[in-house]
Amino acid sequence: MRAIRMERFGGPEVLELAEVPDLEPLRGHHLLRVSRAGVNYADVHVRGDSYLAPVTLPYTPGNEVVGRTADGKRFVGLTQGGGYAEQALVHRLTSWEVPEEVSDEQALALCLQGNSAYHLLHTVVGLRAGEKVVIPAAAGGLGSIAVQLAKELGATVIALASTEDKRRLAEKLGADIVVDSTSDNLTEDITKAAGGQVQAALEMTGGATFHSVLDAVANRGRLAVYGYASGETAEVPTKVLMERSITVAGFWLPSLFSDRQALRTSMNALFGAVHEGSLHPVLGQVYPLNEASAAHANLAARTHTGKLSLDTAG
């Protein structure tokens, strides 16, 4: 089969198309003929050797796929690498049969980023109706879903996005307020637009942006950290947390892989929301498998909107 292989860490150019042996069936897994593979910031960190979990070279990146089993059933699933390929093994605990009314591209958008958005809001910050919440990268795969889920919960959504087009998209998705995420006065812009500090916030940029968002969180507020897209991590003095009684919680989706109920609950809710029409995943560009490097360059440049994916037939 064809797959993207990394023989070294580095820029997008290290993602090379190669012929590798076909996969063998594995007990407890579904063997899929992959139709689409998701592209995520986690893959960028893997490529640059800055991912939370170390990888061993040579390596095929990709943590989510959708495809069919030999008997024709369609599944979407999470993997721990190996997704950028024509075949993939997905564990039965982290894969779900896709309802007929949900497309491959929609299912893929729900798998990693949809599940993450759901648990960031429900499990980590426990968002409640009437609260104000900051959602970053609001036109991206995860952020665009989080905007819609937060509105369904009855929250006031302050969406962060870097361009006018992305801010307009966030508004169309239901954001109450949009703020330029590249502002040099981000804390002031958030609090001014929101009419004060917010009760909850998500953060995935790191560095100075992390501190700007944290400063916009009210006393006894909650901040969920799920990335550092800038490449810079951040530290918080415990004195600050105690003085303001702020909760800062980290989140990494694989921490839920061993939970037999958590992801099943969120996937059922997400599939249901798409079916009912209350959730509309934003579908971004689809690249041929042999253009994985271009997909990574687009993602890293943050010029995209919605969910990026690879077509394994291309």
C-alpha positions as CSV (number, residue, x, y, z in Angstrom):
1,M,0.0,0.0,0.0
2,R,1.0,3.7,-0.3
3,A,1.7,5.7,2.8
4,I,3.4,8.8,3.9
5,R,6.7,8.1,5.7
6,M,9.0,10.2,7.8
7,E,12.6,9.1,7.8
8,R,13.7,12.2,9.8
9,F,12.2,15.1,11.7
10,G,11.9,18.5,10.1
11,G,9.7,20.6,7.9
12,P,6.9,19.6,5.6
13,E,9.4,18.2,3.1
14,V,10.1,15.2,5.3
15,L,6.7,13.8,4.5
16,E,7.4,11.5,1.6
17,L,5.1,9.0,-0.3
18,A,6.4,5.4,-0.1
19,E,5.3,1.8,-0.8
20,V,5.0,-0.1,2.5
21,P,3.7,-3.6,3.3
22,D,-0.1,-4.1,3.6
23,L,-1.4,-4.4,7.1
24,E,-2.5,-7.7,8.6
25,P,-5.8,-8.0,10.6
26,L,-5.3,-7.5,14.4
27,R,-7.5,-8.8,17.1
28,G,-9.7,-6.1,18.7
29,H,-9.2,-3.8,15.7
30,H,-11.0,-2.9,12.5
31,L,-8.8,-3.1,9.3
32,L,-9.9,-0.2,7.1
33,R,-9.4,0.7,3.5
34,V,-9.0,4.4,4.2
35,S,-10.8,7.0,2.2
36,R,-9.8,10.1,4.2
37,A,-7.1,10.8,6.7
38,G,-7.3,13.9,9.0
39,V,-4.6,16.5,9.3
40,N,-4.1,18.1,12.7
41,Y,-1.7,20.3,14.7
42,A,-0.6,17.2,16.5
43,D,0.8,15.9,13.2
44,V,2.8,19.1,12.8
45,H,4.3,18.5,16.3
46,V,5.1,14.9,15.4
47,R,6.9,16.0,12.3
48,G,8.9,18.5,14.3
49,D,9.7,16.1,17.1
50,S,7.8,18.3,19.7
51,Y,4.7,16.0,20.2
52,L,3.6,15.0,23.7
53,A,4.3,11.4,23.0
54,P,7.7,10.4,21.4
55,V,7.7,8.6,18.1
56,T,10.3,6.3,16.6
57,L,11.4,6.8,13.0
58,P,10.6,5.8,10.3
59,Y,7.1,6.8,11.1
60,T,3.7,7.3,9.3
61,P,1.8,10.2,10.9
62,G,-1.9,10.6,11.2
63,N,-4.2,10.1,14.2
64,E,-7.7,9.8,12.6
65,V,-9.1,8.0,9.6
66,V,-12.4,7.1,8.0
67,G,-12.8,4.1,5.7
68,R,-14.5,0.7,5.2
69,T,-13.9,-2.8,6.4
70,A,-13.7,-5.7,4.0
71,D,-17.5,-6.3,4.5
72,G,-18.3,-2.8,3.5
73,K,-19.1,-1.2,6.9
74,R,-17.9,2.4,7.3
75,F,-16.0,3.4,10.4
76,V,-14.3,6.5,11.7
77,G,-11.5,6.0,14.2
78,L,-8.6,7.4,16.2
79,T,-5.2,5.9,15.8
80,Q,-1.8,6.5,17.4
81,G,0.0,7.2,14.2
82,G,-0.3,5.4,10.9
83,G,-3.3,7.4,9.5
84,Y,-1.6,8.8,6.4
85,A,-2.0,5.6,4.4
86,E,-4.3,3.5,2.2
87,Q,-4.9,1.1,5.1
88,A,-5.2,1.6,8.9
89,L,-6.0,-0.4,12.0
90,V,-8.4,1.3,14.4
91,H,-9.1,-0.2,17.9
92,R,-12.7,-1.1,18.5
93,L,-12.8,1.1,21.6
94,T,-11.7,4.2,19.6
95,S,-13.7,3.7,16.4
96,W,-17.4,4.1,15.6
97,E,-19.6,3.0,12.7
98,V,-20.6,6.1,10.8
99,P,-24.4,6.7,10.4
100,E,-25.6,6.8,6.8
101,E,-26.6,10.5,7.0
102,V,-23.1,11.6,8.0
103,S,-20.5,12.0,5.2
104,D,-16.9,10.8,5.4
105,E,-15.6,14.4,5.6
106,Q,-18.1,15.2,8.4
107,A,-17.2,12.1,10.4
108,L,-13.6,12.9,10.1
109,A,-14.2,16.4,11.5
110,L,-16.0,15.0,14.5
111,C,-13.4,12.3,15.3
112,L,-10.4,14.1,16.8
113,Q,-11.4,17.7,16.8
114,G,-15.1,17.2,17.5
115,N,-14.4,14.9,20.4
116,S,-11.8,17.3,21.7
117,A,-14.2,20.3,21.5
118,Y,-16.9,18.4,23.2
119,H,-14.7,17.3,26.2
120,L,-13.0,20.7,26.5
121,L,-16.4,22.3,27.0
122,H,-18.3,19.6,28.9
123,T,-15.6,17.7,30.8
124,V,-12.8,20.1,31.4
125,V,-14.3,23.6,31.9
126,G,-17.9,22.4,32.6
127,L,-19.4,25.3,30.6
128,R,-22.8,26.4,31.7
129,A,-25.6,28.4,30.2
130,G,-25.2,32.2,30.7
131,E,-21.4,32.0,31.0
132,K,-18.9,33.8,28.7
133,V,-16.3,31.6,27.0
134,V,-13.3,32.4,24.8
135,I,-12.8,30.1,21.9
136,P,-9.5,30.4,19.9
137,A,-8.9,29.5,16.2
138,A,-12.7,29.8,15.8
139,A,-12.6,29.2,12.0
140,G,-10.5,26.0,12.4
141,G,-11.5,22.4,12.7
142,L,-11.8,22.3,16.5
143,G,-12.7,25.9,17.1
144,S,-15.6,26.0,14.6
145,I,-17.2,23.0,16.3
146,A,-16.5,24.5,19.8
147,V,-18.3,27.7,18.8
148,Q,-21.4,25.8,17.8
149,L,-21.4,23.4,20.8
150,A,-20.9,26.4,23.2
151,K,-23.9,28.2,21.7
152,E,-26.0,25.0,22.1
153,L,-25.1,25.1,25.8
154,G,-26.4,28.7,26.1
155,A,-23.1,30.4,26.5
156,T,-22.0,33.8,25.2
157,V,-19.1,33.0,22.7
158,I,-16.1,35.3,22.3
159,A,-14.4,33.9,19.2
160,L,-10.8,34.6,18.3
161,A,-9.6,34.5,14.7
162,S,-6.7,36.1,12.8
163,T,-8.4,37.5,9.7
164,E,-11.6,39.3,8.8
165,D,-12.8,36.3,6.7
166,K,-12.3,34.0,9.6
167,R,-14.0,36.3,12.0
168,R,-17.0,36.5,9.6
169,L,-17.1,32.7,9.5
170,A,-17.1,32.6,13.3
171,E,-20.1,34.9,13.3
172,K,-22.0,32.8,10.8
173,L,-21.4,29.8,13.1
174,G,-23.0,31.7,16.0
175,A,-20.3,33.5,17.8
176,D,-21.7,36.5,19.7
177,I,-18.4,38.5,19.6
178,V,-15.4,38.2,17.4
179,V,-11.9,39.4,18.3
180,D,-8.7,39.7,16.3
181,S,-6.4,37.1,17.8
182,T,-3.3,38.9,16.5
183,S,-4.0,42.0,18.5
184,D,-1.2,43.4,20.7
185,N,-3.8,44.2,23.3
186,L,-5.6,40.9,23.3
187,T,-6.6,40.9,27.0
188,E,-8.1,44.4,26.7
189,D,-9.9,43.6,23.4
190,I,-11.5,40.5,24.9
191,T,-12.7,42.1,28.1
192,K,-13.9,45.2,26.3
193,A,-15.8,43.2,23.8
194,A,-17.2,40.9,26.4
195,G,-18.2,43.6,28.8
196,G,-15.8,42.3,31.5
197,Q,-13.8,39.2,32.2
198,V,-15.0,35.7,31.1
199,Q,-15.8,32.7,33.2
200,A,-14.2,30.1,30.8
201,A,-11.7,30.0,28.0
202,L,-9.9,27.5,25.8
203,E,-6.3,28.1,24.8
204,M,-4.1,26.4,22.2
205,T,-1.5,29.0,21.1
206,G,0.9,29.2,24.0
207,G,3.5,31.8,24.8
208,A,2.3,35.4,25.2
209,T,-1.2,34.5,23.9
210,F,-1.7,32.1,26.8
211,H,-1.0,34.8,29.3
212,S,-3.2,37.3,27.5
213,V,-6.2,34.9,27.5
214,L,-5.5,34.0,31.2
215,D,-5.6,37.6,32.2
216,A,-9.1,37.9,30.6
217,V,-10.4,35.1,32.9
218,A,-12.4,36.2,35.9
219,N,-11.8,35.2,39.5
220,R,-12.9,31.5,39.9
221,G,-12.8,31.1,36.2
222,R,-11.5,28.1,34.2
223,L,-9.0,27.9,31.5
224,A,-8.4,24.7,29.4
225,V,-5.1,24.3,27.6
226,Y,-5.0,21.9,24.7
227,G,-2.0,23.0,22.5
228,Y,0.9,25.3,21.9
229,A,0.6,26.0,18.1
230,S,3.1,28.9,18.4
231,G,5.7,26.3,19.5
232,E,6.1,28.1,22.9
233,T,4.8,26.7,26.1
234,A,3.9,28.9,29.1
235,E,4.2,28.7,32.9
236,V,1.8,30.1,35.5
237,P,2.9,31.1,39.0
238,T,0.9,29.3,41.6
239,K,0.5,32.6,43.4
240,V,-1.5,33.9,40.5
241,L,-3.8,30.9,40.6
242,M,-4.4,31.2,44.3
243,E,-4.9,34.9,44.3
244,R,-7.7,34.7,41.7
245,S,-8.9,31.1,42.4
246,I,-8.4,30.3,38.8
247,T,-8.4,26.7,37.5
248,V,-6.0,25.9,34.7
249,A,-6.4,22.4,33.3
250,G,-4.6,20.6,30.5
251,F,-6.3,18.3,28.0
252,W,-5.0,15.7,25.6
253,L,-7.6,13.5,23.9
254,P,-5.6,10.2,24.2
255,S,-6.1,10.4,27.9
256,L,-9.6,9.3,27.3
257,F,-8.8,6.3,25.1
258,S,-9.0,3.9,28.0
259,D,-12.4,5.2,29.2
260,R,-15.0,2.9,27.7
261,Q,-17.8,5.6,28.0
262,A,-16.3,9.0,27.4
263,L,-15.7,8.9,23.7
264,R,-18.7,6.8,23.0
265,T,-20.9,9.4,24.7
266,S,-19.3,12.3,22.8
267,M,-19.4,10.6,19.4
268,N,-23.1,9.7,19.8
269,A,-23.8,13.3,20.8
270,L,-21.9,14.7,17.8
271,F,-23.4,12.3,15.3
272,G,-26.8,13.2,16.7
273,A,-26.2,17.0,16.5
274,V,-25.1,16.7,12.8
275,H,-28.2,14.6,12.0
276,E,-30.5,17.1,13.8
277,G,-28.8,20.1,12.0
278,S,-27.6,21.9,15.1
279,L,-23.9,21.2,14.2
280,H,-22.4,21.9,10.9
281,P,-18.7,20.8,10.7
282,V,-16.7,23.3,8.5
283,L,-15.0,21.2,5.8
284,G,-11.7,22.6,4.6
285,Q,-9.4,21.6,1.7
286,V,-8.9,18.0,0.7
287,Y,-5.4,17.2,-0.5
288,P,-4.2,14.1,-2.4
289,L,-2.2,11.8,-0.2
290,N,1.0,12.7,-2.1
291,E,0.5,16.4,-1.2
292,A,0.6,15.8,2.6
293,S,3.5,18.3,2.8
294,A,1.3,21.0,1.2
295,A,-1.4,20.3,3.8
296,H,1.1,20.7,6.6
297,A,2.4,23.9,5.2
298,N,-1.1,25.3,5.0
299,L,-2.0,24.2,8.5
300,A,1.3,25.7,10.0
301,A,0.7,29.0,8.2
302,R,-2.8,29.1,9.7
303,T,-4.3,30.3,6.4
304,H,-7.0,27.5,6.3
305,T,-10.5,27.3,7.6
306,G,-12.2,24.1,8.7
307,K,-11.0,20.5,8.7
308,L,-8.1,19.6,6.4
309,S,-7.8,16.1,5.2
310,L,-6.0,13.8,2.8
311,D,-7.7,11.7,0.0
312,T,-5.9,8.4,0.0
313,A,-7.0,7.8,-3.6
314,G,-5.0,10.8,-4.8
